[in-house]
Amino acid sequence: MPTEPVPITLFEIAKRAVEISDPTGADDRLSGLLEQFESTTVFWEQFLVAKKIVALHDTSVLPHLEPWLRCEDMRRRGNAAFIFARLGDGRGFHIIKAILEDRSTICAVFEIDSAGHPSPRQQIRADRYYAAHLFGDLRDMRAVPILITLLKDEEVKLIVPWSLEEIGDASAISALIEALGDNSVEMRAAALRSLEKLQAKEAAP
């Protein structure tokens, strides 16, 4: 005896349409990552989410993230800028550069000094250091001349060799060799590690 056809609800029709148009569930993953990005308050944890968003190569995410380019927390602003830059939107690179150049004490302060007081000076240092790190994560050769000028910047210089090695441009080698004469042992070690990673024959003994 033939069975009666089971009625299909509008919800099921819509669900099947989504499965056909997005069989891998990428839209759901992107939506979930966006929620994670917006709810994560620890900047380095948020950056891990940012990398996952970038890995989906979906530029439709950018309009949703535009408000983050004005976030008062410069490090989380930088995370959003990283996504924009990696997905081909030029605003991202320029925002990271602007954070690196910004020394204004009129900023949101999250860093606390040894006396337990908010420290704009420490915040500026932390924000600029993180922006220099983001340039390394971004691996954009346009950042090389910017970073080279920072090899003598006391606030951020220790991270600069790492960022230059991540970018991997040989044009940084001569500046890194010069940094081997820095008065900081840590800086000399960082420059040497980067030269080794860049396989700089000029620095060989």
Stockholm file with secondary structure:
# STOCKHOLM 1.0

chainA/1-205         MPTEPVPITLFEIAKRAVEISDPTGADDRLSGLLEQFESTTVFWEQFLVAKKIVALHDTSVLPHLEPWLRCEDMRRRGNAAFIFARLGDGRGFHIIKAILEDRSTICAVFEIDSAGHPSPRQQIRADRYYAAHLFGDLRDMRAVPILITLLKDEEVKLIVPWSLEEIGDASAISALIEALGDNSVEMRAAALRSLEKLQAKEAAP
#=GR chainA/1-205 SS CCCCCCCCCHHHHHHHHHHHHCTTCHHHHHHHHHHHHHHCCSHHHHHHHHHHHHHTTCGGGHHHHGGGGGCSSHHHHHHHHHHHHHTTCTHHHHHHHHHHHCCCSCSCCCCBCTTSCBCHHHHHHHHHHHHHHHHHHHTCGGGHHHHHTTTTCTTTTTTHHHHHHHHTCGGGHHHHHHHTTCSCHHHHHHHHHHHHHTTCGGGCC
#=GC SS_cons         CCCCCCCCCHHHHHHHHHHHHCTTCHHHHHHHHHHHHHHCCSHHHHHHHHHHHHHTTCGGGHHHHGGGGGCSSHHHHHHHHHHHHHTTCTHHHHHHHHHHHCCCSCSCCCCBCTTSCBCHHHHHHHHHHHHHHHHHHHTCGGGHHHHHTTTTCTTTTTTHHHHHHHHTCGGGHHHHHHHTTCSCHHHHHHHHHHHHHTTCGGGCC
//
